[in-house]
Amino acid sequence: MKIGLDIMSGDNAPLANINGAIKYINNPQSKNNEIVLYGNENIIKNNATLIKKYKKRISYIYTTNIVNMDDSPSFAFKNKRNSSLIKIIDDLKINKINASVSSGNTGALLASALLILGKIEGIRRPALAPYIPVGKKGFILCDAGANSNVKPEHLVQFAFMSSAYLKHLGNINNPKIGLLNIGVEENKGNQLTKDTYSLLKNNFSSFVGNIESRSLFDNKVDIVICDGFTGNIVLKLIEGTIKNVVNNTMKSIDSHSLSKMVKPVLFPVLNDLKKSFDYEEHGGTPLLGVNGVVMKCHGSSNAKAIENALLNTQISYENNLLENIKKILNKNLNEQR
C-alpha cells in the first residue's frame, strides 16, 4: 500500500515528519509499504540525503502552498489547493495513494476531506474519535474537535461511528456509551444534551446515561459522546493534567530528603503513567465518516508519533476498517429508518 504523508504540517515540520517516515520504513511491521511525501520542492531537495537511501519505498510529490494553523477552512480550500494538506486528499480521491496522514489544521483537513472525498452514505457529520488511554482500559472520545456546533442527531451518529470503530479495533461487540454532561440525572444539561439523551436511550441498549467529567477515568464506559468543542477541551485538559501532575510529583520527590531511596522505585512508575497518555505512543486518530482513510495527528507530533500514526494508518487500511464501518453503519442506520 501507499500512504501519503503531509510533511509541511505540524509544529515540528518538516524534519519530524520526514524522520517519522524513515522510522516507519525501518520498522519491520511496515512490510514493503511505501510512503509518498507531500511538500515543498526546496525542502525535499534539501533533505535528499535523508531520503536517498530509501528511494525504493519513499517517493515525493511537490506542493507549493502551506496551510497555516490560523487559516480558515474556506480560505485554505479556495486559495491553497496545491498545499500538501489538500493535495494529499486530492490524490487519495483518485487512488494515487491508499491513505493519508497529516498533522495540520483540523478544520482545513476536515473541510477538504468532506468536499473532496465526501461522506459515508447516511452520515451527516464526520468526527474525530481518539482513544484516551486512561484507567484500566481507556475509552473513545467522540467528537474531539471536528464539530463545534452540533445537533442531537449528529451526536447519535457519532455514537454509531464510534461503536463501529471500537467493535472493529477492540473486539467490543456492545460497547458502553456515555453522554458527557454536568450531572448524571436524565434532566441535567442544556437542550442539546437532554434531546440527545432521549435519542441515545432509544437507539442503544448499551447506553448507560450521562457521565460527568470526574468519572471519565472510572472505566464506566467505552465511548464518551460530546460535541467537538467540549471534546477538544477535555482531550487537552487530560493531557495537560497528567503531564503536570507527574512532573510536579517528580519534582517533589526529587527535593525530599529520602529521594535517593524512593526515586529508583517511583520514577519508573510515574514515567509509565506519563507515557500511557503520550500521543507519541498512540499516533493519530481517524476522521470517521468520510470516504477514505484520513489520519489526523497531534500538532506537536515528533518523529515517533508520525511513525506510530503511519502504523495505525496501515492497520486501518489492511483491516478494511472503512468498509467494515460502512457495513456496520448501514445495518444500524437501516434499522432506525
FENNORSUL-V757781 format. One record per residue. RES is the residue in one letter. BURIAL is # if it has 9 or more other C-alpha atoms within 8 Angstrom, else .. D_LAST is the distance of its C-alpha to the last C-alpha in whole Angstrom. Layout:
res = [RES/RES]
burial = [BURIAL/BURIAL]
d_last = [D_LAST/D_LAST]
This chain:
res = [M/K/I/G/L/D/I/M/S/G/D/N/A/P/L/A/N/I/N/G/A/I/K/Y/I/N/N/P/Q/S/K/N/N/E/I/V/L/Y/G/N/E/N/I/I/K/N/N/A/T/L/I/K/K/Y/K/K/R/I/S/Y/I/Y/T/T/N/I/V/N/M/D/D/S/P/S/F/A/F/K/N/K/R/N/S/S/L/I/K/I/I/D/D/L/K/I/N/K/I/N/A/S/V/S/S/G/N/T/G/A/L/L/A/S/A/L/L/I/L/G/K/I/E/G/I/R/R/P/A/L/A/P/Y/I/P/V/G/K/K/G/F/I/L/C/D/A/G/A/N/S/N/V/K/P/E/H/L/V/Q/F/A/F/M/S/S/A/Y/L/K/H/L/G/N/I/N/N/P/K/I/G/L/L/N/I/G/V/E/E/N/K/G/N/Q/L/T/K/D/T/Y/S/L/L/K/N/N/F/S/S/F/V/G/N/I/E/S/R/S/L/F/D/N/K/V/D/I/V/I/C/D/G/F/T/G/N/I/V/L/K/L/I/E/G/T/I/K/N/V/V/N/N/T/M/K/S/I/D/S/H/S/L/S/K/M/V/K/P/V/L/F/P/V/L/N/D/L/K/K/S/F/D/Y/E/E/H/G/G/T/P/L/L/G/V/N/G/V/V/M/K/C/H/G/S/S/N/A/K/A/I/E/N/A/L/L/N/T/Q/I/S/Y/E/N/N/L/L/E/N/I/K/K/I/L/N/K/N/L/N/E/Q/R]
burial = [./#/#/#/#/#/#/#/#/#/./#/#/#/#/#/#/#/#/#/#/#/#/#/#/././././#/././#/#/#/#/#/#/#/#/#/./#/#/././././././#/././#/././#/#/#/#/././#/#/#/#/#/./././#/./#/./#/#/#/././#/#/#/#/#/#/#/#/#/#/#/#/#/#/./././#/#/#/#/#/#/#/#/#/#/#/#/#/#/#/#/#/#/./#/#/#/#/#/././#/./#/#/#/#/#/#/#/#/#/#/./././#/#/#/#/#/#/#/#/#/#/#/./././#/./#/#/#/#/#/#/#/#/#/#/#/#/#/#/#/././././././#/#/#/#/#/#/#/#/#/#/./././#/#/././#/#/#/#/#/#/./#/#/#/./././././#/./#/#/#/#/./././#/#/./#/./#/#/#/#/#/#/#/#/#/#/#/#/././#/./././#/././#/#/././#/./././#/././#/#/././././#/././#/#/./././#/././#/#/./#/#/./#/#/#/#/#/#/#/#/#/#/#/#/#/#/#/#/#/#/#/#/#/#/#/#/./#/#/#/#/#/#/#/#/#/#/#/#/#/#/./#/#/./././#/#/./#/#/#/./#/#/#/./#/#/./././.]
d_last = [37/38/37/37/39/39/43/43/41/42/45/46/46/47/49/47/44/47/48/45/44/48/47/44/46/48/46/46/42/42/43/44/41/42/42/42/43/42/45/48/51/53/52/51/54/56/54/55/57/54/52/55/55/51/51/50/47/46/46/46/44/46/44/46/44/43/40/41/40/40/39/36/33/34/37/37/35/37/40/40/38/41/40/40/37/35/37/36/32/33/35/32/30/32/33/36/35/32/32/33/35/36/37/37/35/32/31/32/31/27/28/29/27/24/26/28/25/22/19/17/14/11/13/15/18/20/22/25/25/29/30/32/35/36/37/37/34/32/29/26/26/23/24/28/28/26/24/27/25/21/18/16/13/15/17/14/13/17/17/14/17/20/19/18/22/23/22/24/27/28/26/25/22/21/22/23/21/23/23/26/28/31/31/29/29/25/27/28/28/27/24/22/22/22/19/17/19/17/14/15/16/13/11/15/17/20/20/23/23/25/28/31/33/36/34/32/35/35/32/30/27/26/24/24/22/23/24/26/29/29/29/31/34/33/33/37/38/38/39/42/43/43/45/47/48/49/51/53/53/55/57/58/59/61/63/64/67/66/63/65/64/61/59/59/57/55/54/53/50/50/49/47/45/45/44/41/39/41/38/41/40/36/36/33/30/27/25/21/19/21/22/25/27/28/31/32/35/37/39/42/42/45/45/44/41/40/41/39/36/37/37/34/32/34/32/29/30/31/29/26/24/22/21/20/18/16/16/15/12/11/10/9/7/5/6/4/0]
